[in-house]
Amino acid sequence: MPIFEFECNQCHTDFEELVRNSEAAGKVKCPNCGGHKVRKKLSTFTARATGSSRSSGTASAAACAPGGT
């Protein structure tokens, strides 16, 4: 179940809402003023990689090579 970002067209409050399906998105109301005139905002995300970006694949590939070299 995705969480979407919305903005109320009446009071301009930004909020997030857990929406189960596309039909439920049409029933979202503003938690500040209770208005139903809201628009779904474009949401972005970032991914953060941890650890080293280099792979030590050459060492493990040699260990799996025929003959073990």
CNS distance restraints for C-alpha pairs under 8 A (distance, minus, plus):
assign (resid   1 and name CA) (resid  18 and name CA) 6.69 0.50 0.50
assign (resid   1 and name CA) (resid  19 and name CA) 6.30 0.50 0.50
assign (resid   1 and name CA) (resid  20 and name CA) 5.29 0.50 0.50
assign (resid   1 and name CA) (resid  21 and name CA) 7.84 0.50 0.50
assign (resid   2 and name CA) (resid  18 and name CA) 5.97 0.50 0.50
assign (resid   2 and name CA) (resid  19 and name CA) 6.01 0.50 0.50
assign (resid   2 and name CA) (resid  20 and name CA) 7.02 0.50 0.50
assign (resid   3 and name CA) (resid  16 and name CA) 6.40 0.50 0.50
assign (resid   3 and name CA) (resid  17 and name CA) 5.47 0.50 0.50
assign (resid   3 and name CA) (resid  18 and name CA) 4.36 0.50 0.50
assign (resid   3 and name CA) (resid  19 and name CA) 6.12 0.50 0.50
assign (resid   4 and name CA) (resid  16 and name CA) 5.53 0.50 0.50
assign (resid   4 and name CA) (resid  17 and name CA) 5.47 0.50 0.50
assign (resid   4 and name CA) (resid  18 and name CA) 6.40 0.50 0.50
assign (resid   4 and name CA) (resid  19 and name CA) 6.91 0.50 0.50
assign (resid   4 and name CA) (resid  40 and name CA) 6.96 0.50 0.50
assign (resid   4 and name CA) (resid  41 and name CA) 7.57 0.50 0.50
assign (resid   4 and name CA) (resid  43 and name CA) 7.19 0.50 0.50
assign (resid   5 and name CA) (resid  14 and name CA) 7.18 0.50 0.50
assign (resid   5 and name CA) (resid  15 and name CA) 5.82 0.50 0.50
assign (resid   5 and name CA) (resid  16 and name CA) 4.44 0.50 0.50
assign (resid   5 and name CA) (resid  17 and name CA) 6.51 0.50 0.50
assign (resid   5 and name CA) (resid  40 and name CA) 5.92 0.50 0.50
assign (resid   5 and name CA) (resid  41 and name CA) 5.40 0.50 0.50
assign (resid   5 and name CA) (resid  42 and name CA) 7.41 0.50 0.50
assign (resid   5 and name CA) (resid  43 and name CA) 6.53 0.50 0.50
assign (resid   6 and name CA) (resid  14 and name CA) 5.77 0.50 0.50
assign (resid   6 and name CA) (resid  15 and name CA) 5.42 0.50 0.50
assign (resid   6 and name CA) (resid  16 and name CA) 5.98 0.50 0.50
assign (resid   6 and name CA) (resid  17 and name CA) 7.42 0.50 0.50
assign (resid   6 and name CA) (resid  38 and name CA) 6.34 0.50 0.50
assign (resid   6 and name CA) (resid  39 and name CA) 5.47 0.50 0.50
assign (resid   6 and name CA) (resid  40 and name CA) 4.40 0.50 0.50
assign (resid   6 and name CA) (resid  41 and name CA) 5.23 0.50 0.50
assign (resid   7 and name CA) (resid  12 and name CA) 5.85 0.50 0.50
assign (resid   7 and name CA) (resid  13 and name CA) 5.55 0.50 0.50
assign (resid   7 and name CA) (resid  14 and name CA) 4.48 0.50 0.50
assign (resid   7 and name CA) (resid  15 and name CA) 6.38 0.50 0.50
assign (resid   7 and name CA) (resid  30 and name CA) 7.98 0.50 0.50
assign (resid   7 and name CA) (resid  38 and name CA) 5.52 0.50 0.50
assign (resid   7 and name CA) (resid  39 and name CA) 5.44 0.50 0.50
assign (resid   7 and name CA) (resid  40 and name CA) 6.56 0.50 0.50
assign (resid   7 and name CA) (resid  41 and name CA) 6.72 0.50 0.50
assign (resid   8 and name CA) (resid  12 and name CA) 4.72 0.50 0.50
assign (resid   8 and name CA) (resid  13 and name CA) 5.29 0.50 0.50
assign (resid   8 and name CA) (resid  14 and name CA) 6.62 0.50 0.50
assign (resid   8 and name CA) (resid  30 and name CA) 6.00 0.50 0.50
assign (resid   8 and name CA) (resid  35 and name CA) 7.15 0.50 0.50
assign (resid   8 and name CA) (resid  36 and name CA) 7.77 0.50 0.50
assign (resid   8 and name CA) (resid  37 and name CA) 6.16 0.50 0.50
assign (resid   8 and name CA) (resid  38 and name CA) 4.33 0.50 0.50
assign (resid   8 and name CA) (resid  39 and name CA) 6.53 0.50 0.50
assign (resid   9 and name CA) (resid  37 and name CA) 5.58 0.50 0.50
assign (resid   9 and name CA) (resid  38 and name CA) 5.40 0.50 0.50
assign (resid   9 and name CA) (resid  39 and name CA) 7.06 0.50 0.50
assign (resid  10 and name CA) (resid  33 and name CA) 7.95 0.50 0.50
assign (resid  10 and name CA) (resid  35 and name CA) 6.85 0.50 0.50
assign (resid  10 and name CA) (resid  37 and name CA) 6.85 0.50 0.50
assign (resid  10 and name CA) (resid  38 and name CA) 7.93 0.50 0.50
assign (resid  11 and name CA) (resid  32 and name CA) 7.78 0.50 0.50
assign (resid  11 and name CA) (resid  33 and name CA) 6.89 0.50 0.50
assign (resid  13 and name CA) (resid  30 and name CA) 7.54 0.50 0.50
assign (resid  13 and name CA) (resid  32 and name CA) 7.01 0.50 0.50
assign (resid  15 and name CA) (resid  30 and name CA) 7.61 0.50 0.50
assign (resid  15 and name CA) (resid  31 and name CA) 7.73 0.50 0.50
assign (resid  17 and name CA) (resid  28 and name CA) 7.61 0.50 0.50
assign (resid  19 and name CA) (resid  24 and name CA) 6.02 0.50 0.50
assign (resid  19 and name CA) (resid  25 and name CA) 6.00 0.50 0.50
assign (resid  20 and name CA) (resid  24 and name CA) 6.36 0.50 0.50
assign (resid  20 and name CA) (resid  25 and name CA) 7.96 0.50 0.50
assign (resid  21 and name CA) (resid  25 and name CA) 6.75 0.50 0.50
assign (resid  22 and name CA) (resid  26 and name CA) 7.15 0.50 0.50
assign (resid  23 and name CA) (resid  27 and name CA) 7.27 0.50 0.50
assign (resid  24 and name CA) (resid  28 and name CA) 6.77 0.50 0.50
assign (resid  27 and name CA) (resid  36 and name CA) 7.11 0.50 0.50
assign (resid  28 and name CA) (resid  36 and name CA) 6.34 0.50 0.50
assign (resid  28 and name CA) (resid  38 and name CA) 7.35 0.50 0.50
assign (resid  29 and name CA) (resid  34 and name CA) 5.50 0.50 0.50
assign (resid  29 and name CA) (resid  35 and name CA) 5.44 0.50 0.50
assign (resid  29 and name CA) (resid  36 and name CA) 4.53 0.50 0.50
assign (resid  29 and name CA) (resid  37 and name CA) 7.38 0.50 0.50
assign (resid  29 and name CA) (resid  38 and name CA) 6.96 0.50 0.50
assign (resid  30 and name CA) (resid  34 and name CA) 4.68 0.50 0.50
assign (resid  30 and name CA) (resid  35 and name CA) 5.23 0.50 0.50
assign (resid  30 and name CA) (resid  36 and name CA) 6.44 0.50 0.50
assign (resid  30 and name CA) (resid  38 and name CA) 7.06 0.50 0.50
assign (resid  56 and name CA) (resid  60 and name CA) 7.01 0.50 0.50
assign (resid  57 and name CA) (resid  61 and name CA) 5.89 0.50 0.50
assign (resid  58 and name CA) (resid  62 and name CA) 6.23 0.50 0.50
assign (resid  59 and name CA) (resid  63 and name CA) 6.58 0.50 0.50
assign (resid  60 and name CA) (resid  64 and name CA) 6.48 0.50 0.50
assign (resid  61 and name CA) (resid  65 and name CA) 6.27 0.50 0.50
assign (resid  62 and name CA) (resid  68 and name CA) 6.59 0.50 0.50
assign (resid  62 and name CA) (resid  69 and name CA) 5.49 0.50 0.50
assign (resid  63 and name CA) (resid  68 and name CA) 5.12 0.50 0.50
assign (resid  63 and name CA) (resid  69 and name CA) 6.15 0.50 0.50
assign (resid  64 and name CA) (resid  68 and name CA) 6.15 0.50 0.50
assign (resid  65 and name CA) (resid  69 and name CA) 6.21 0.50 0.50
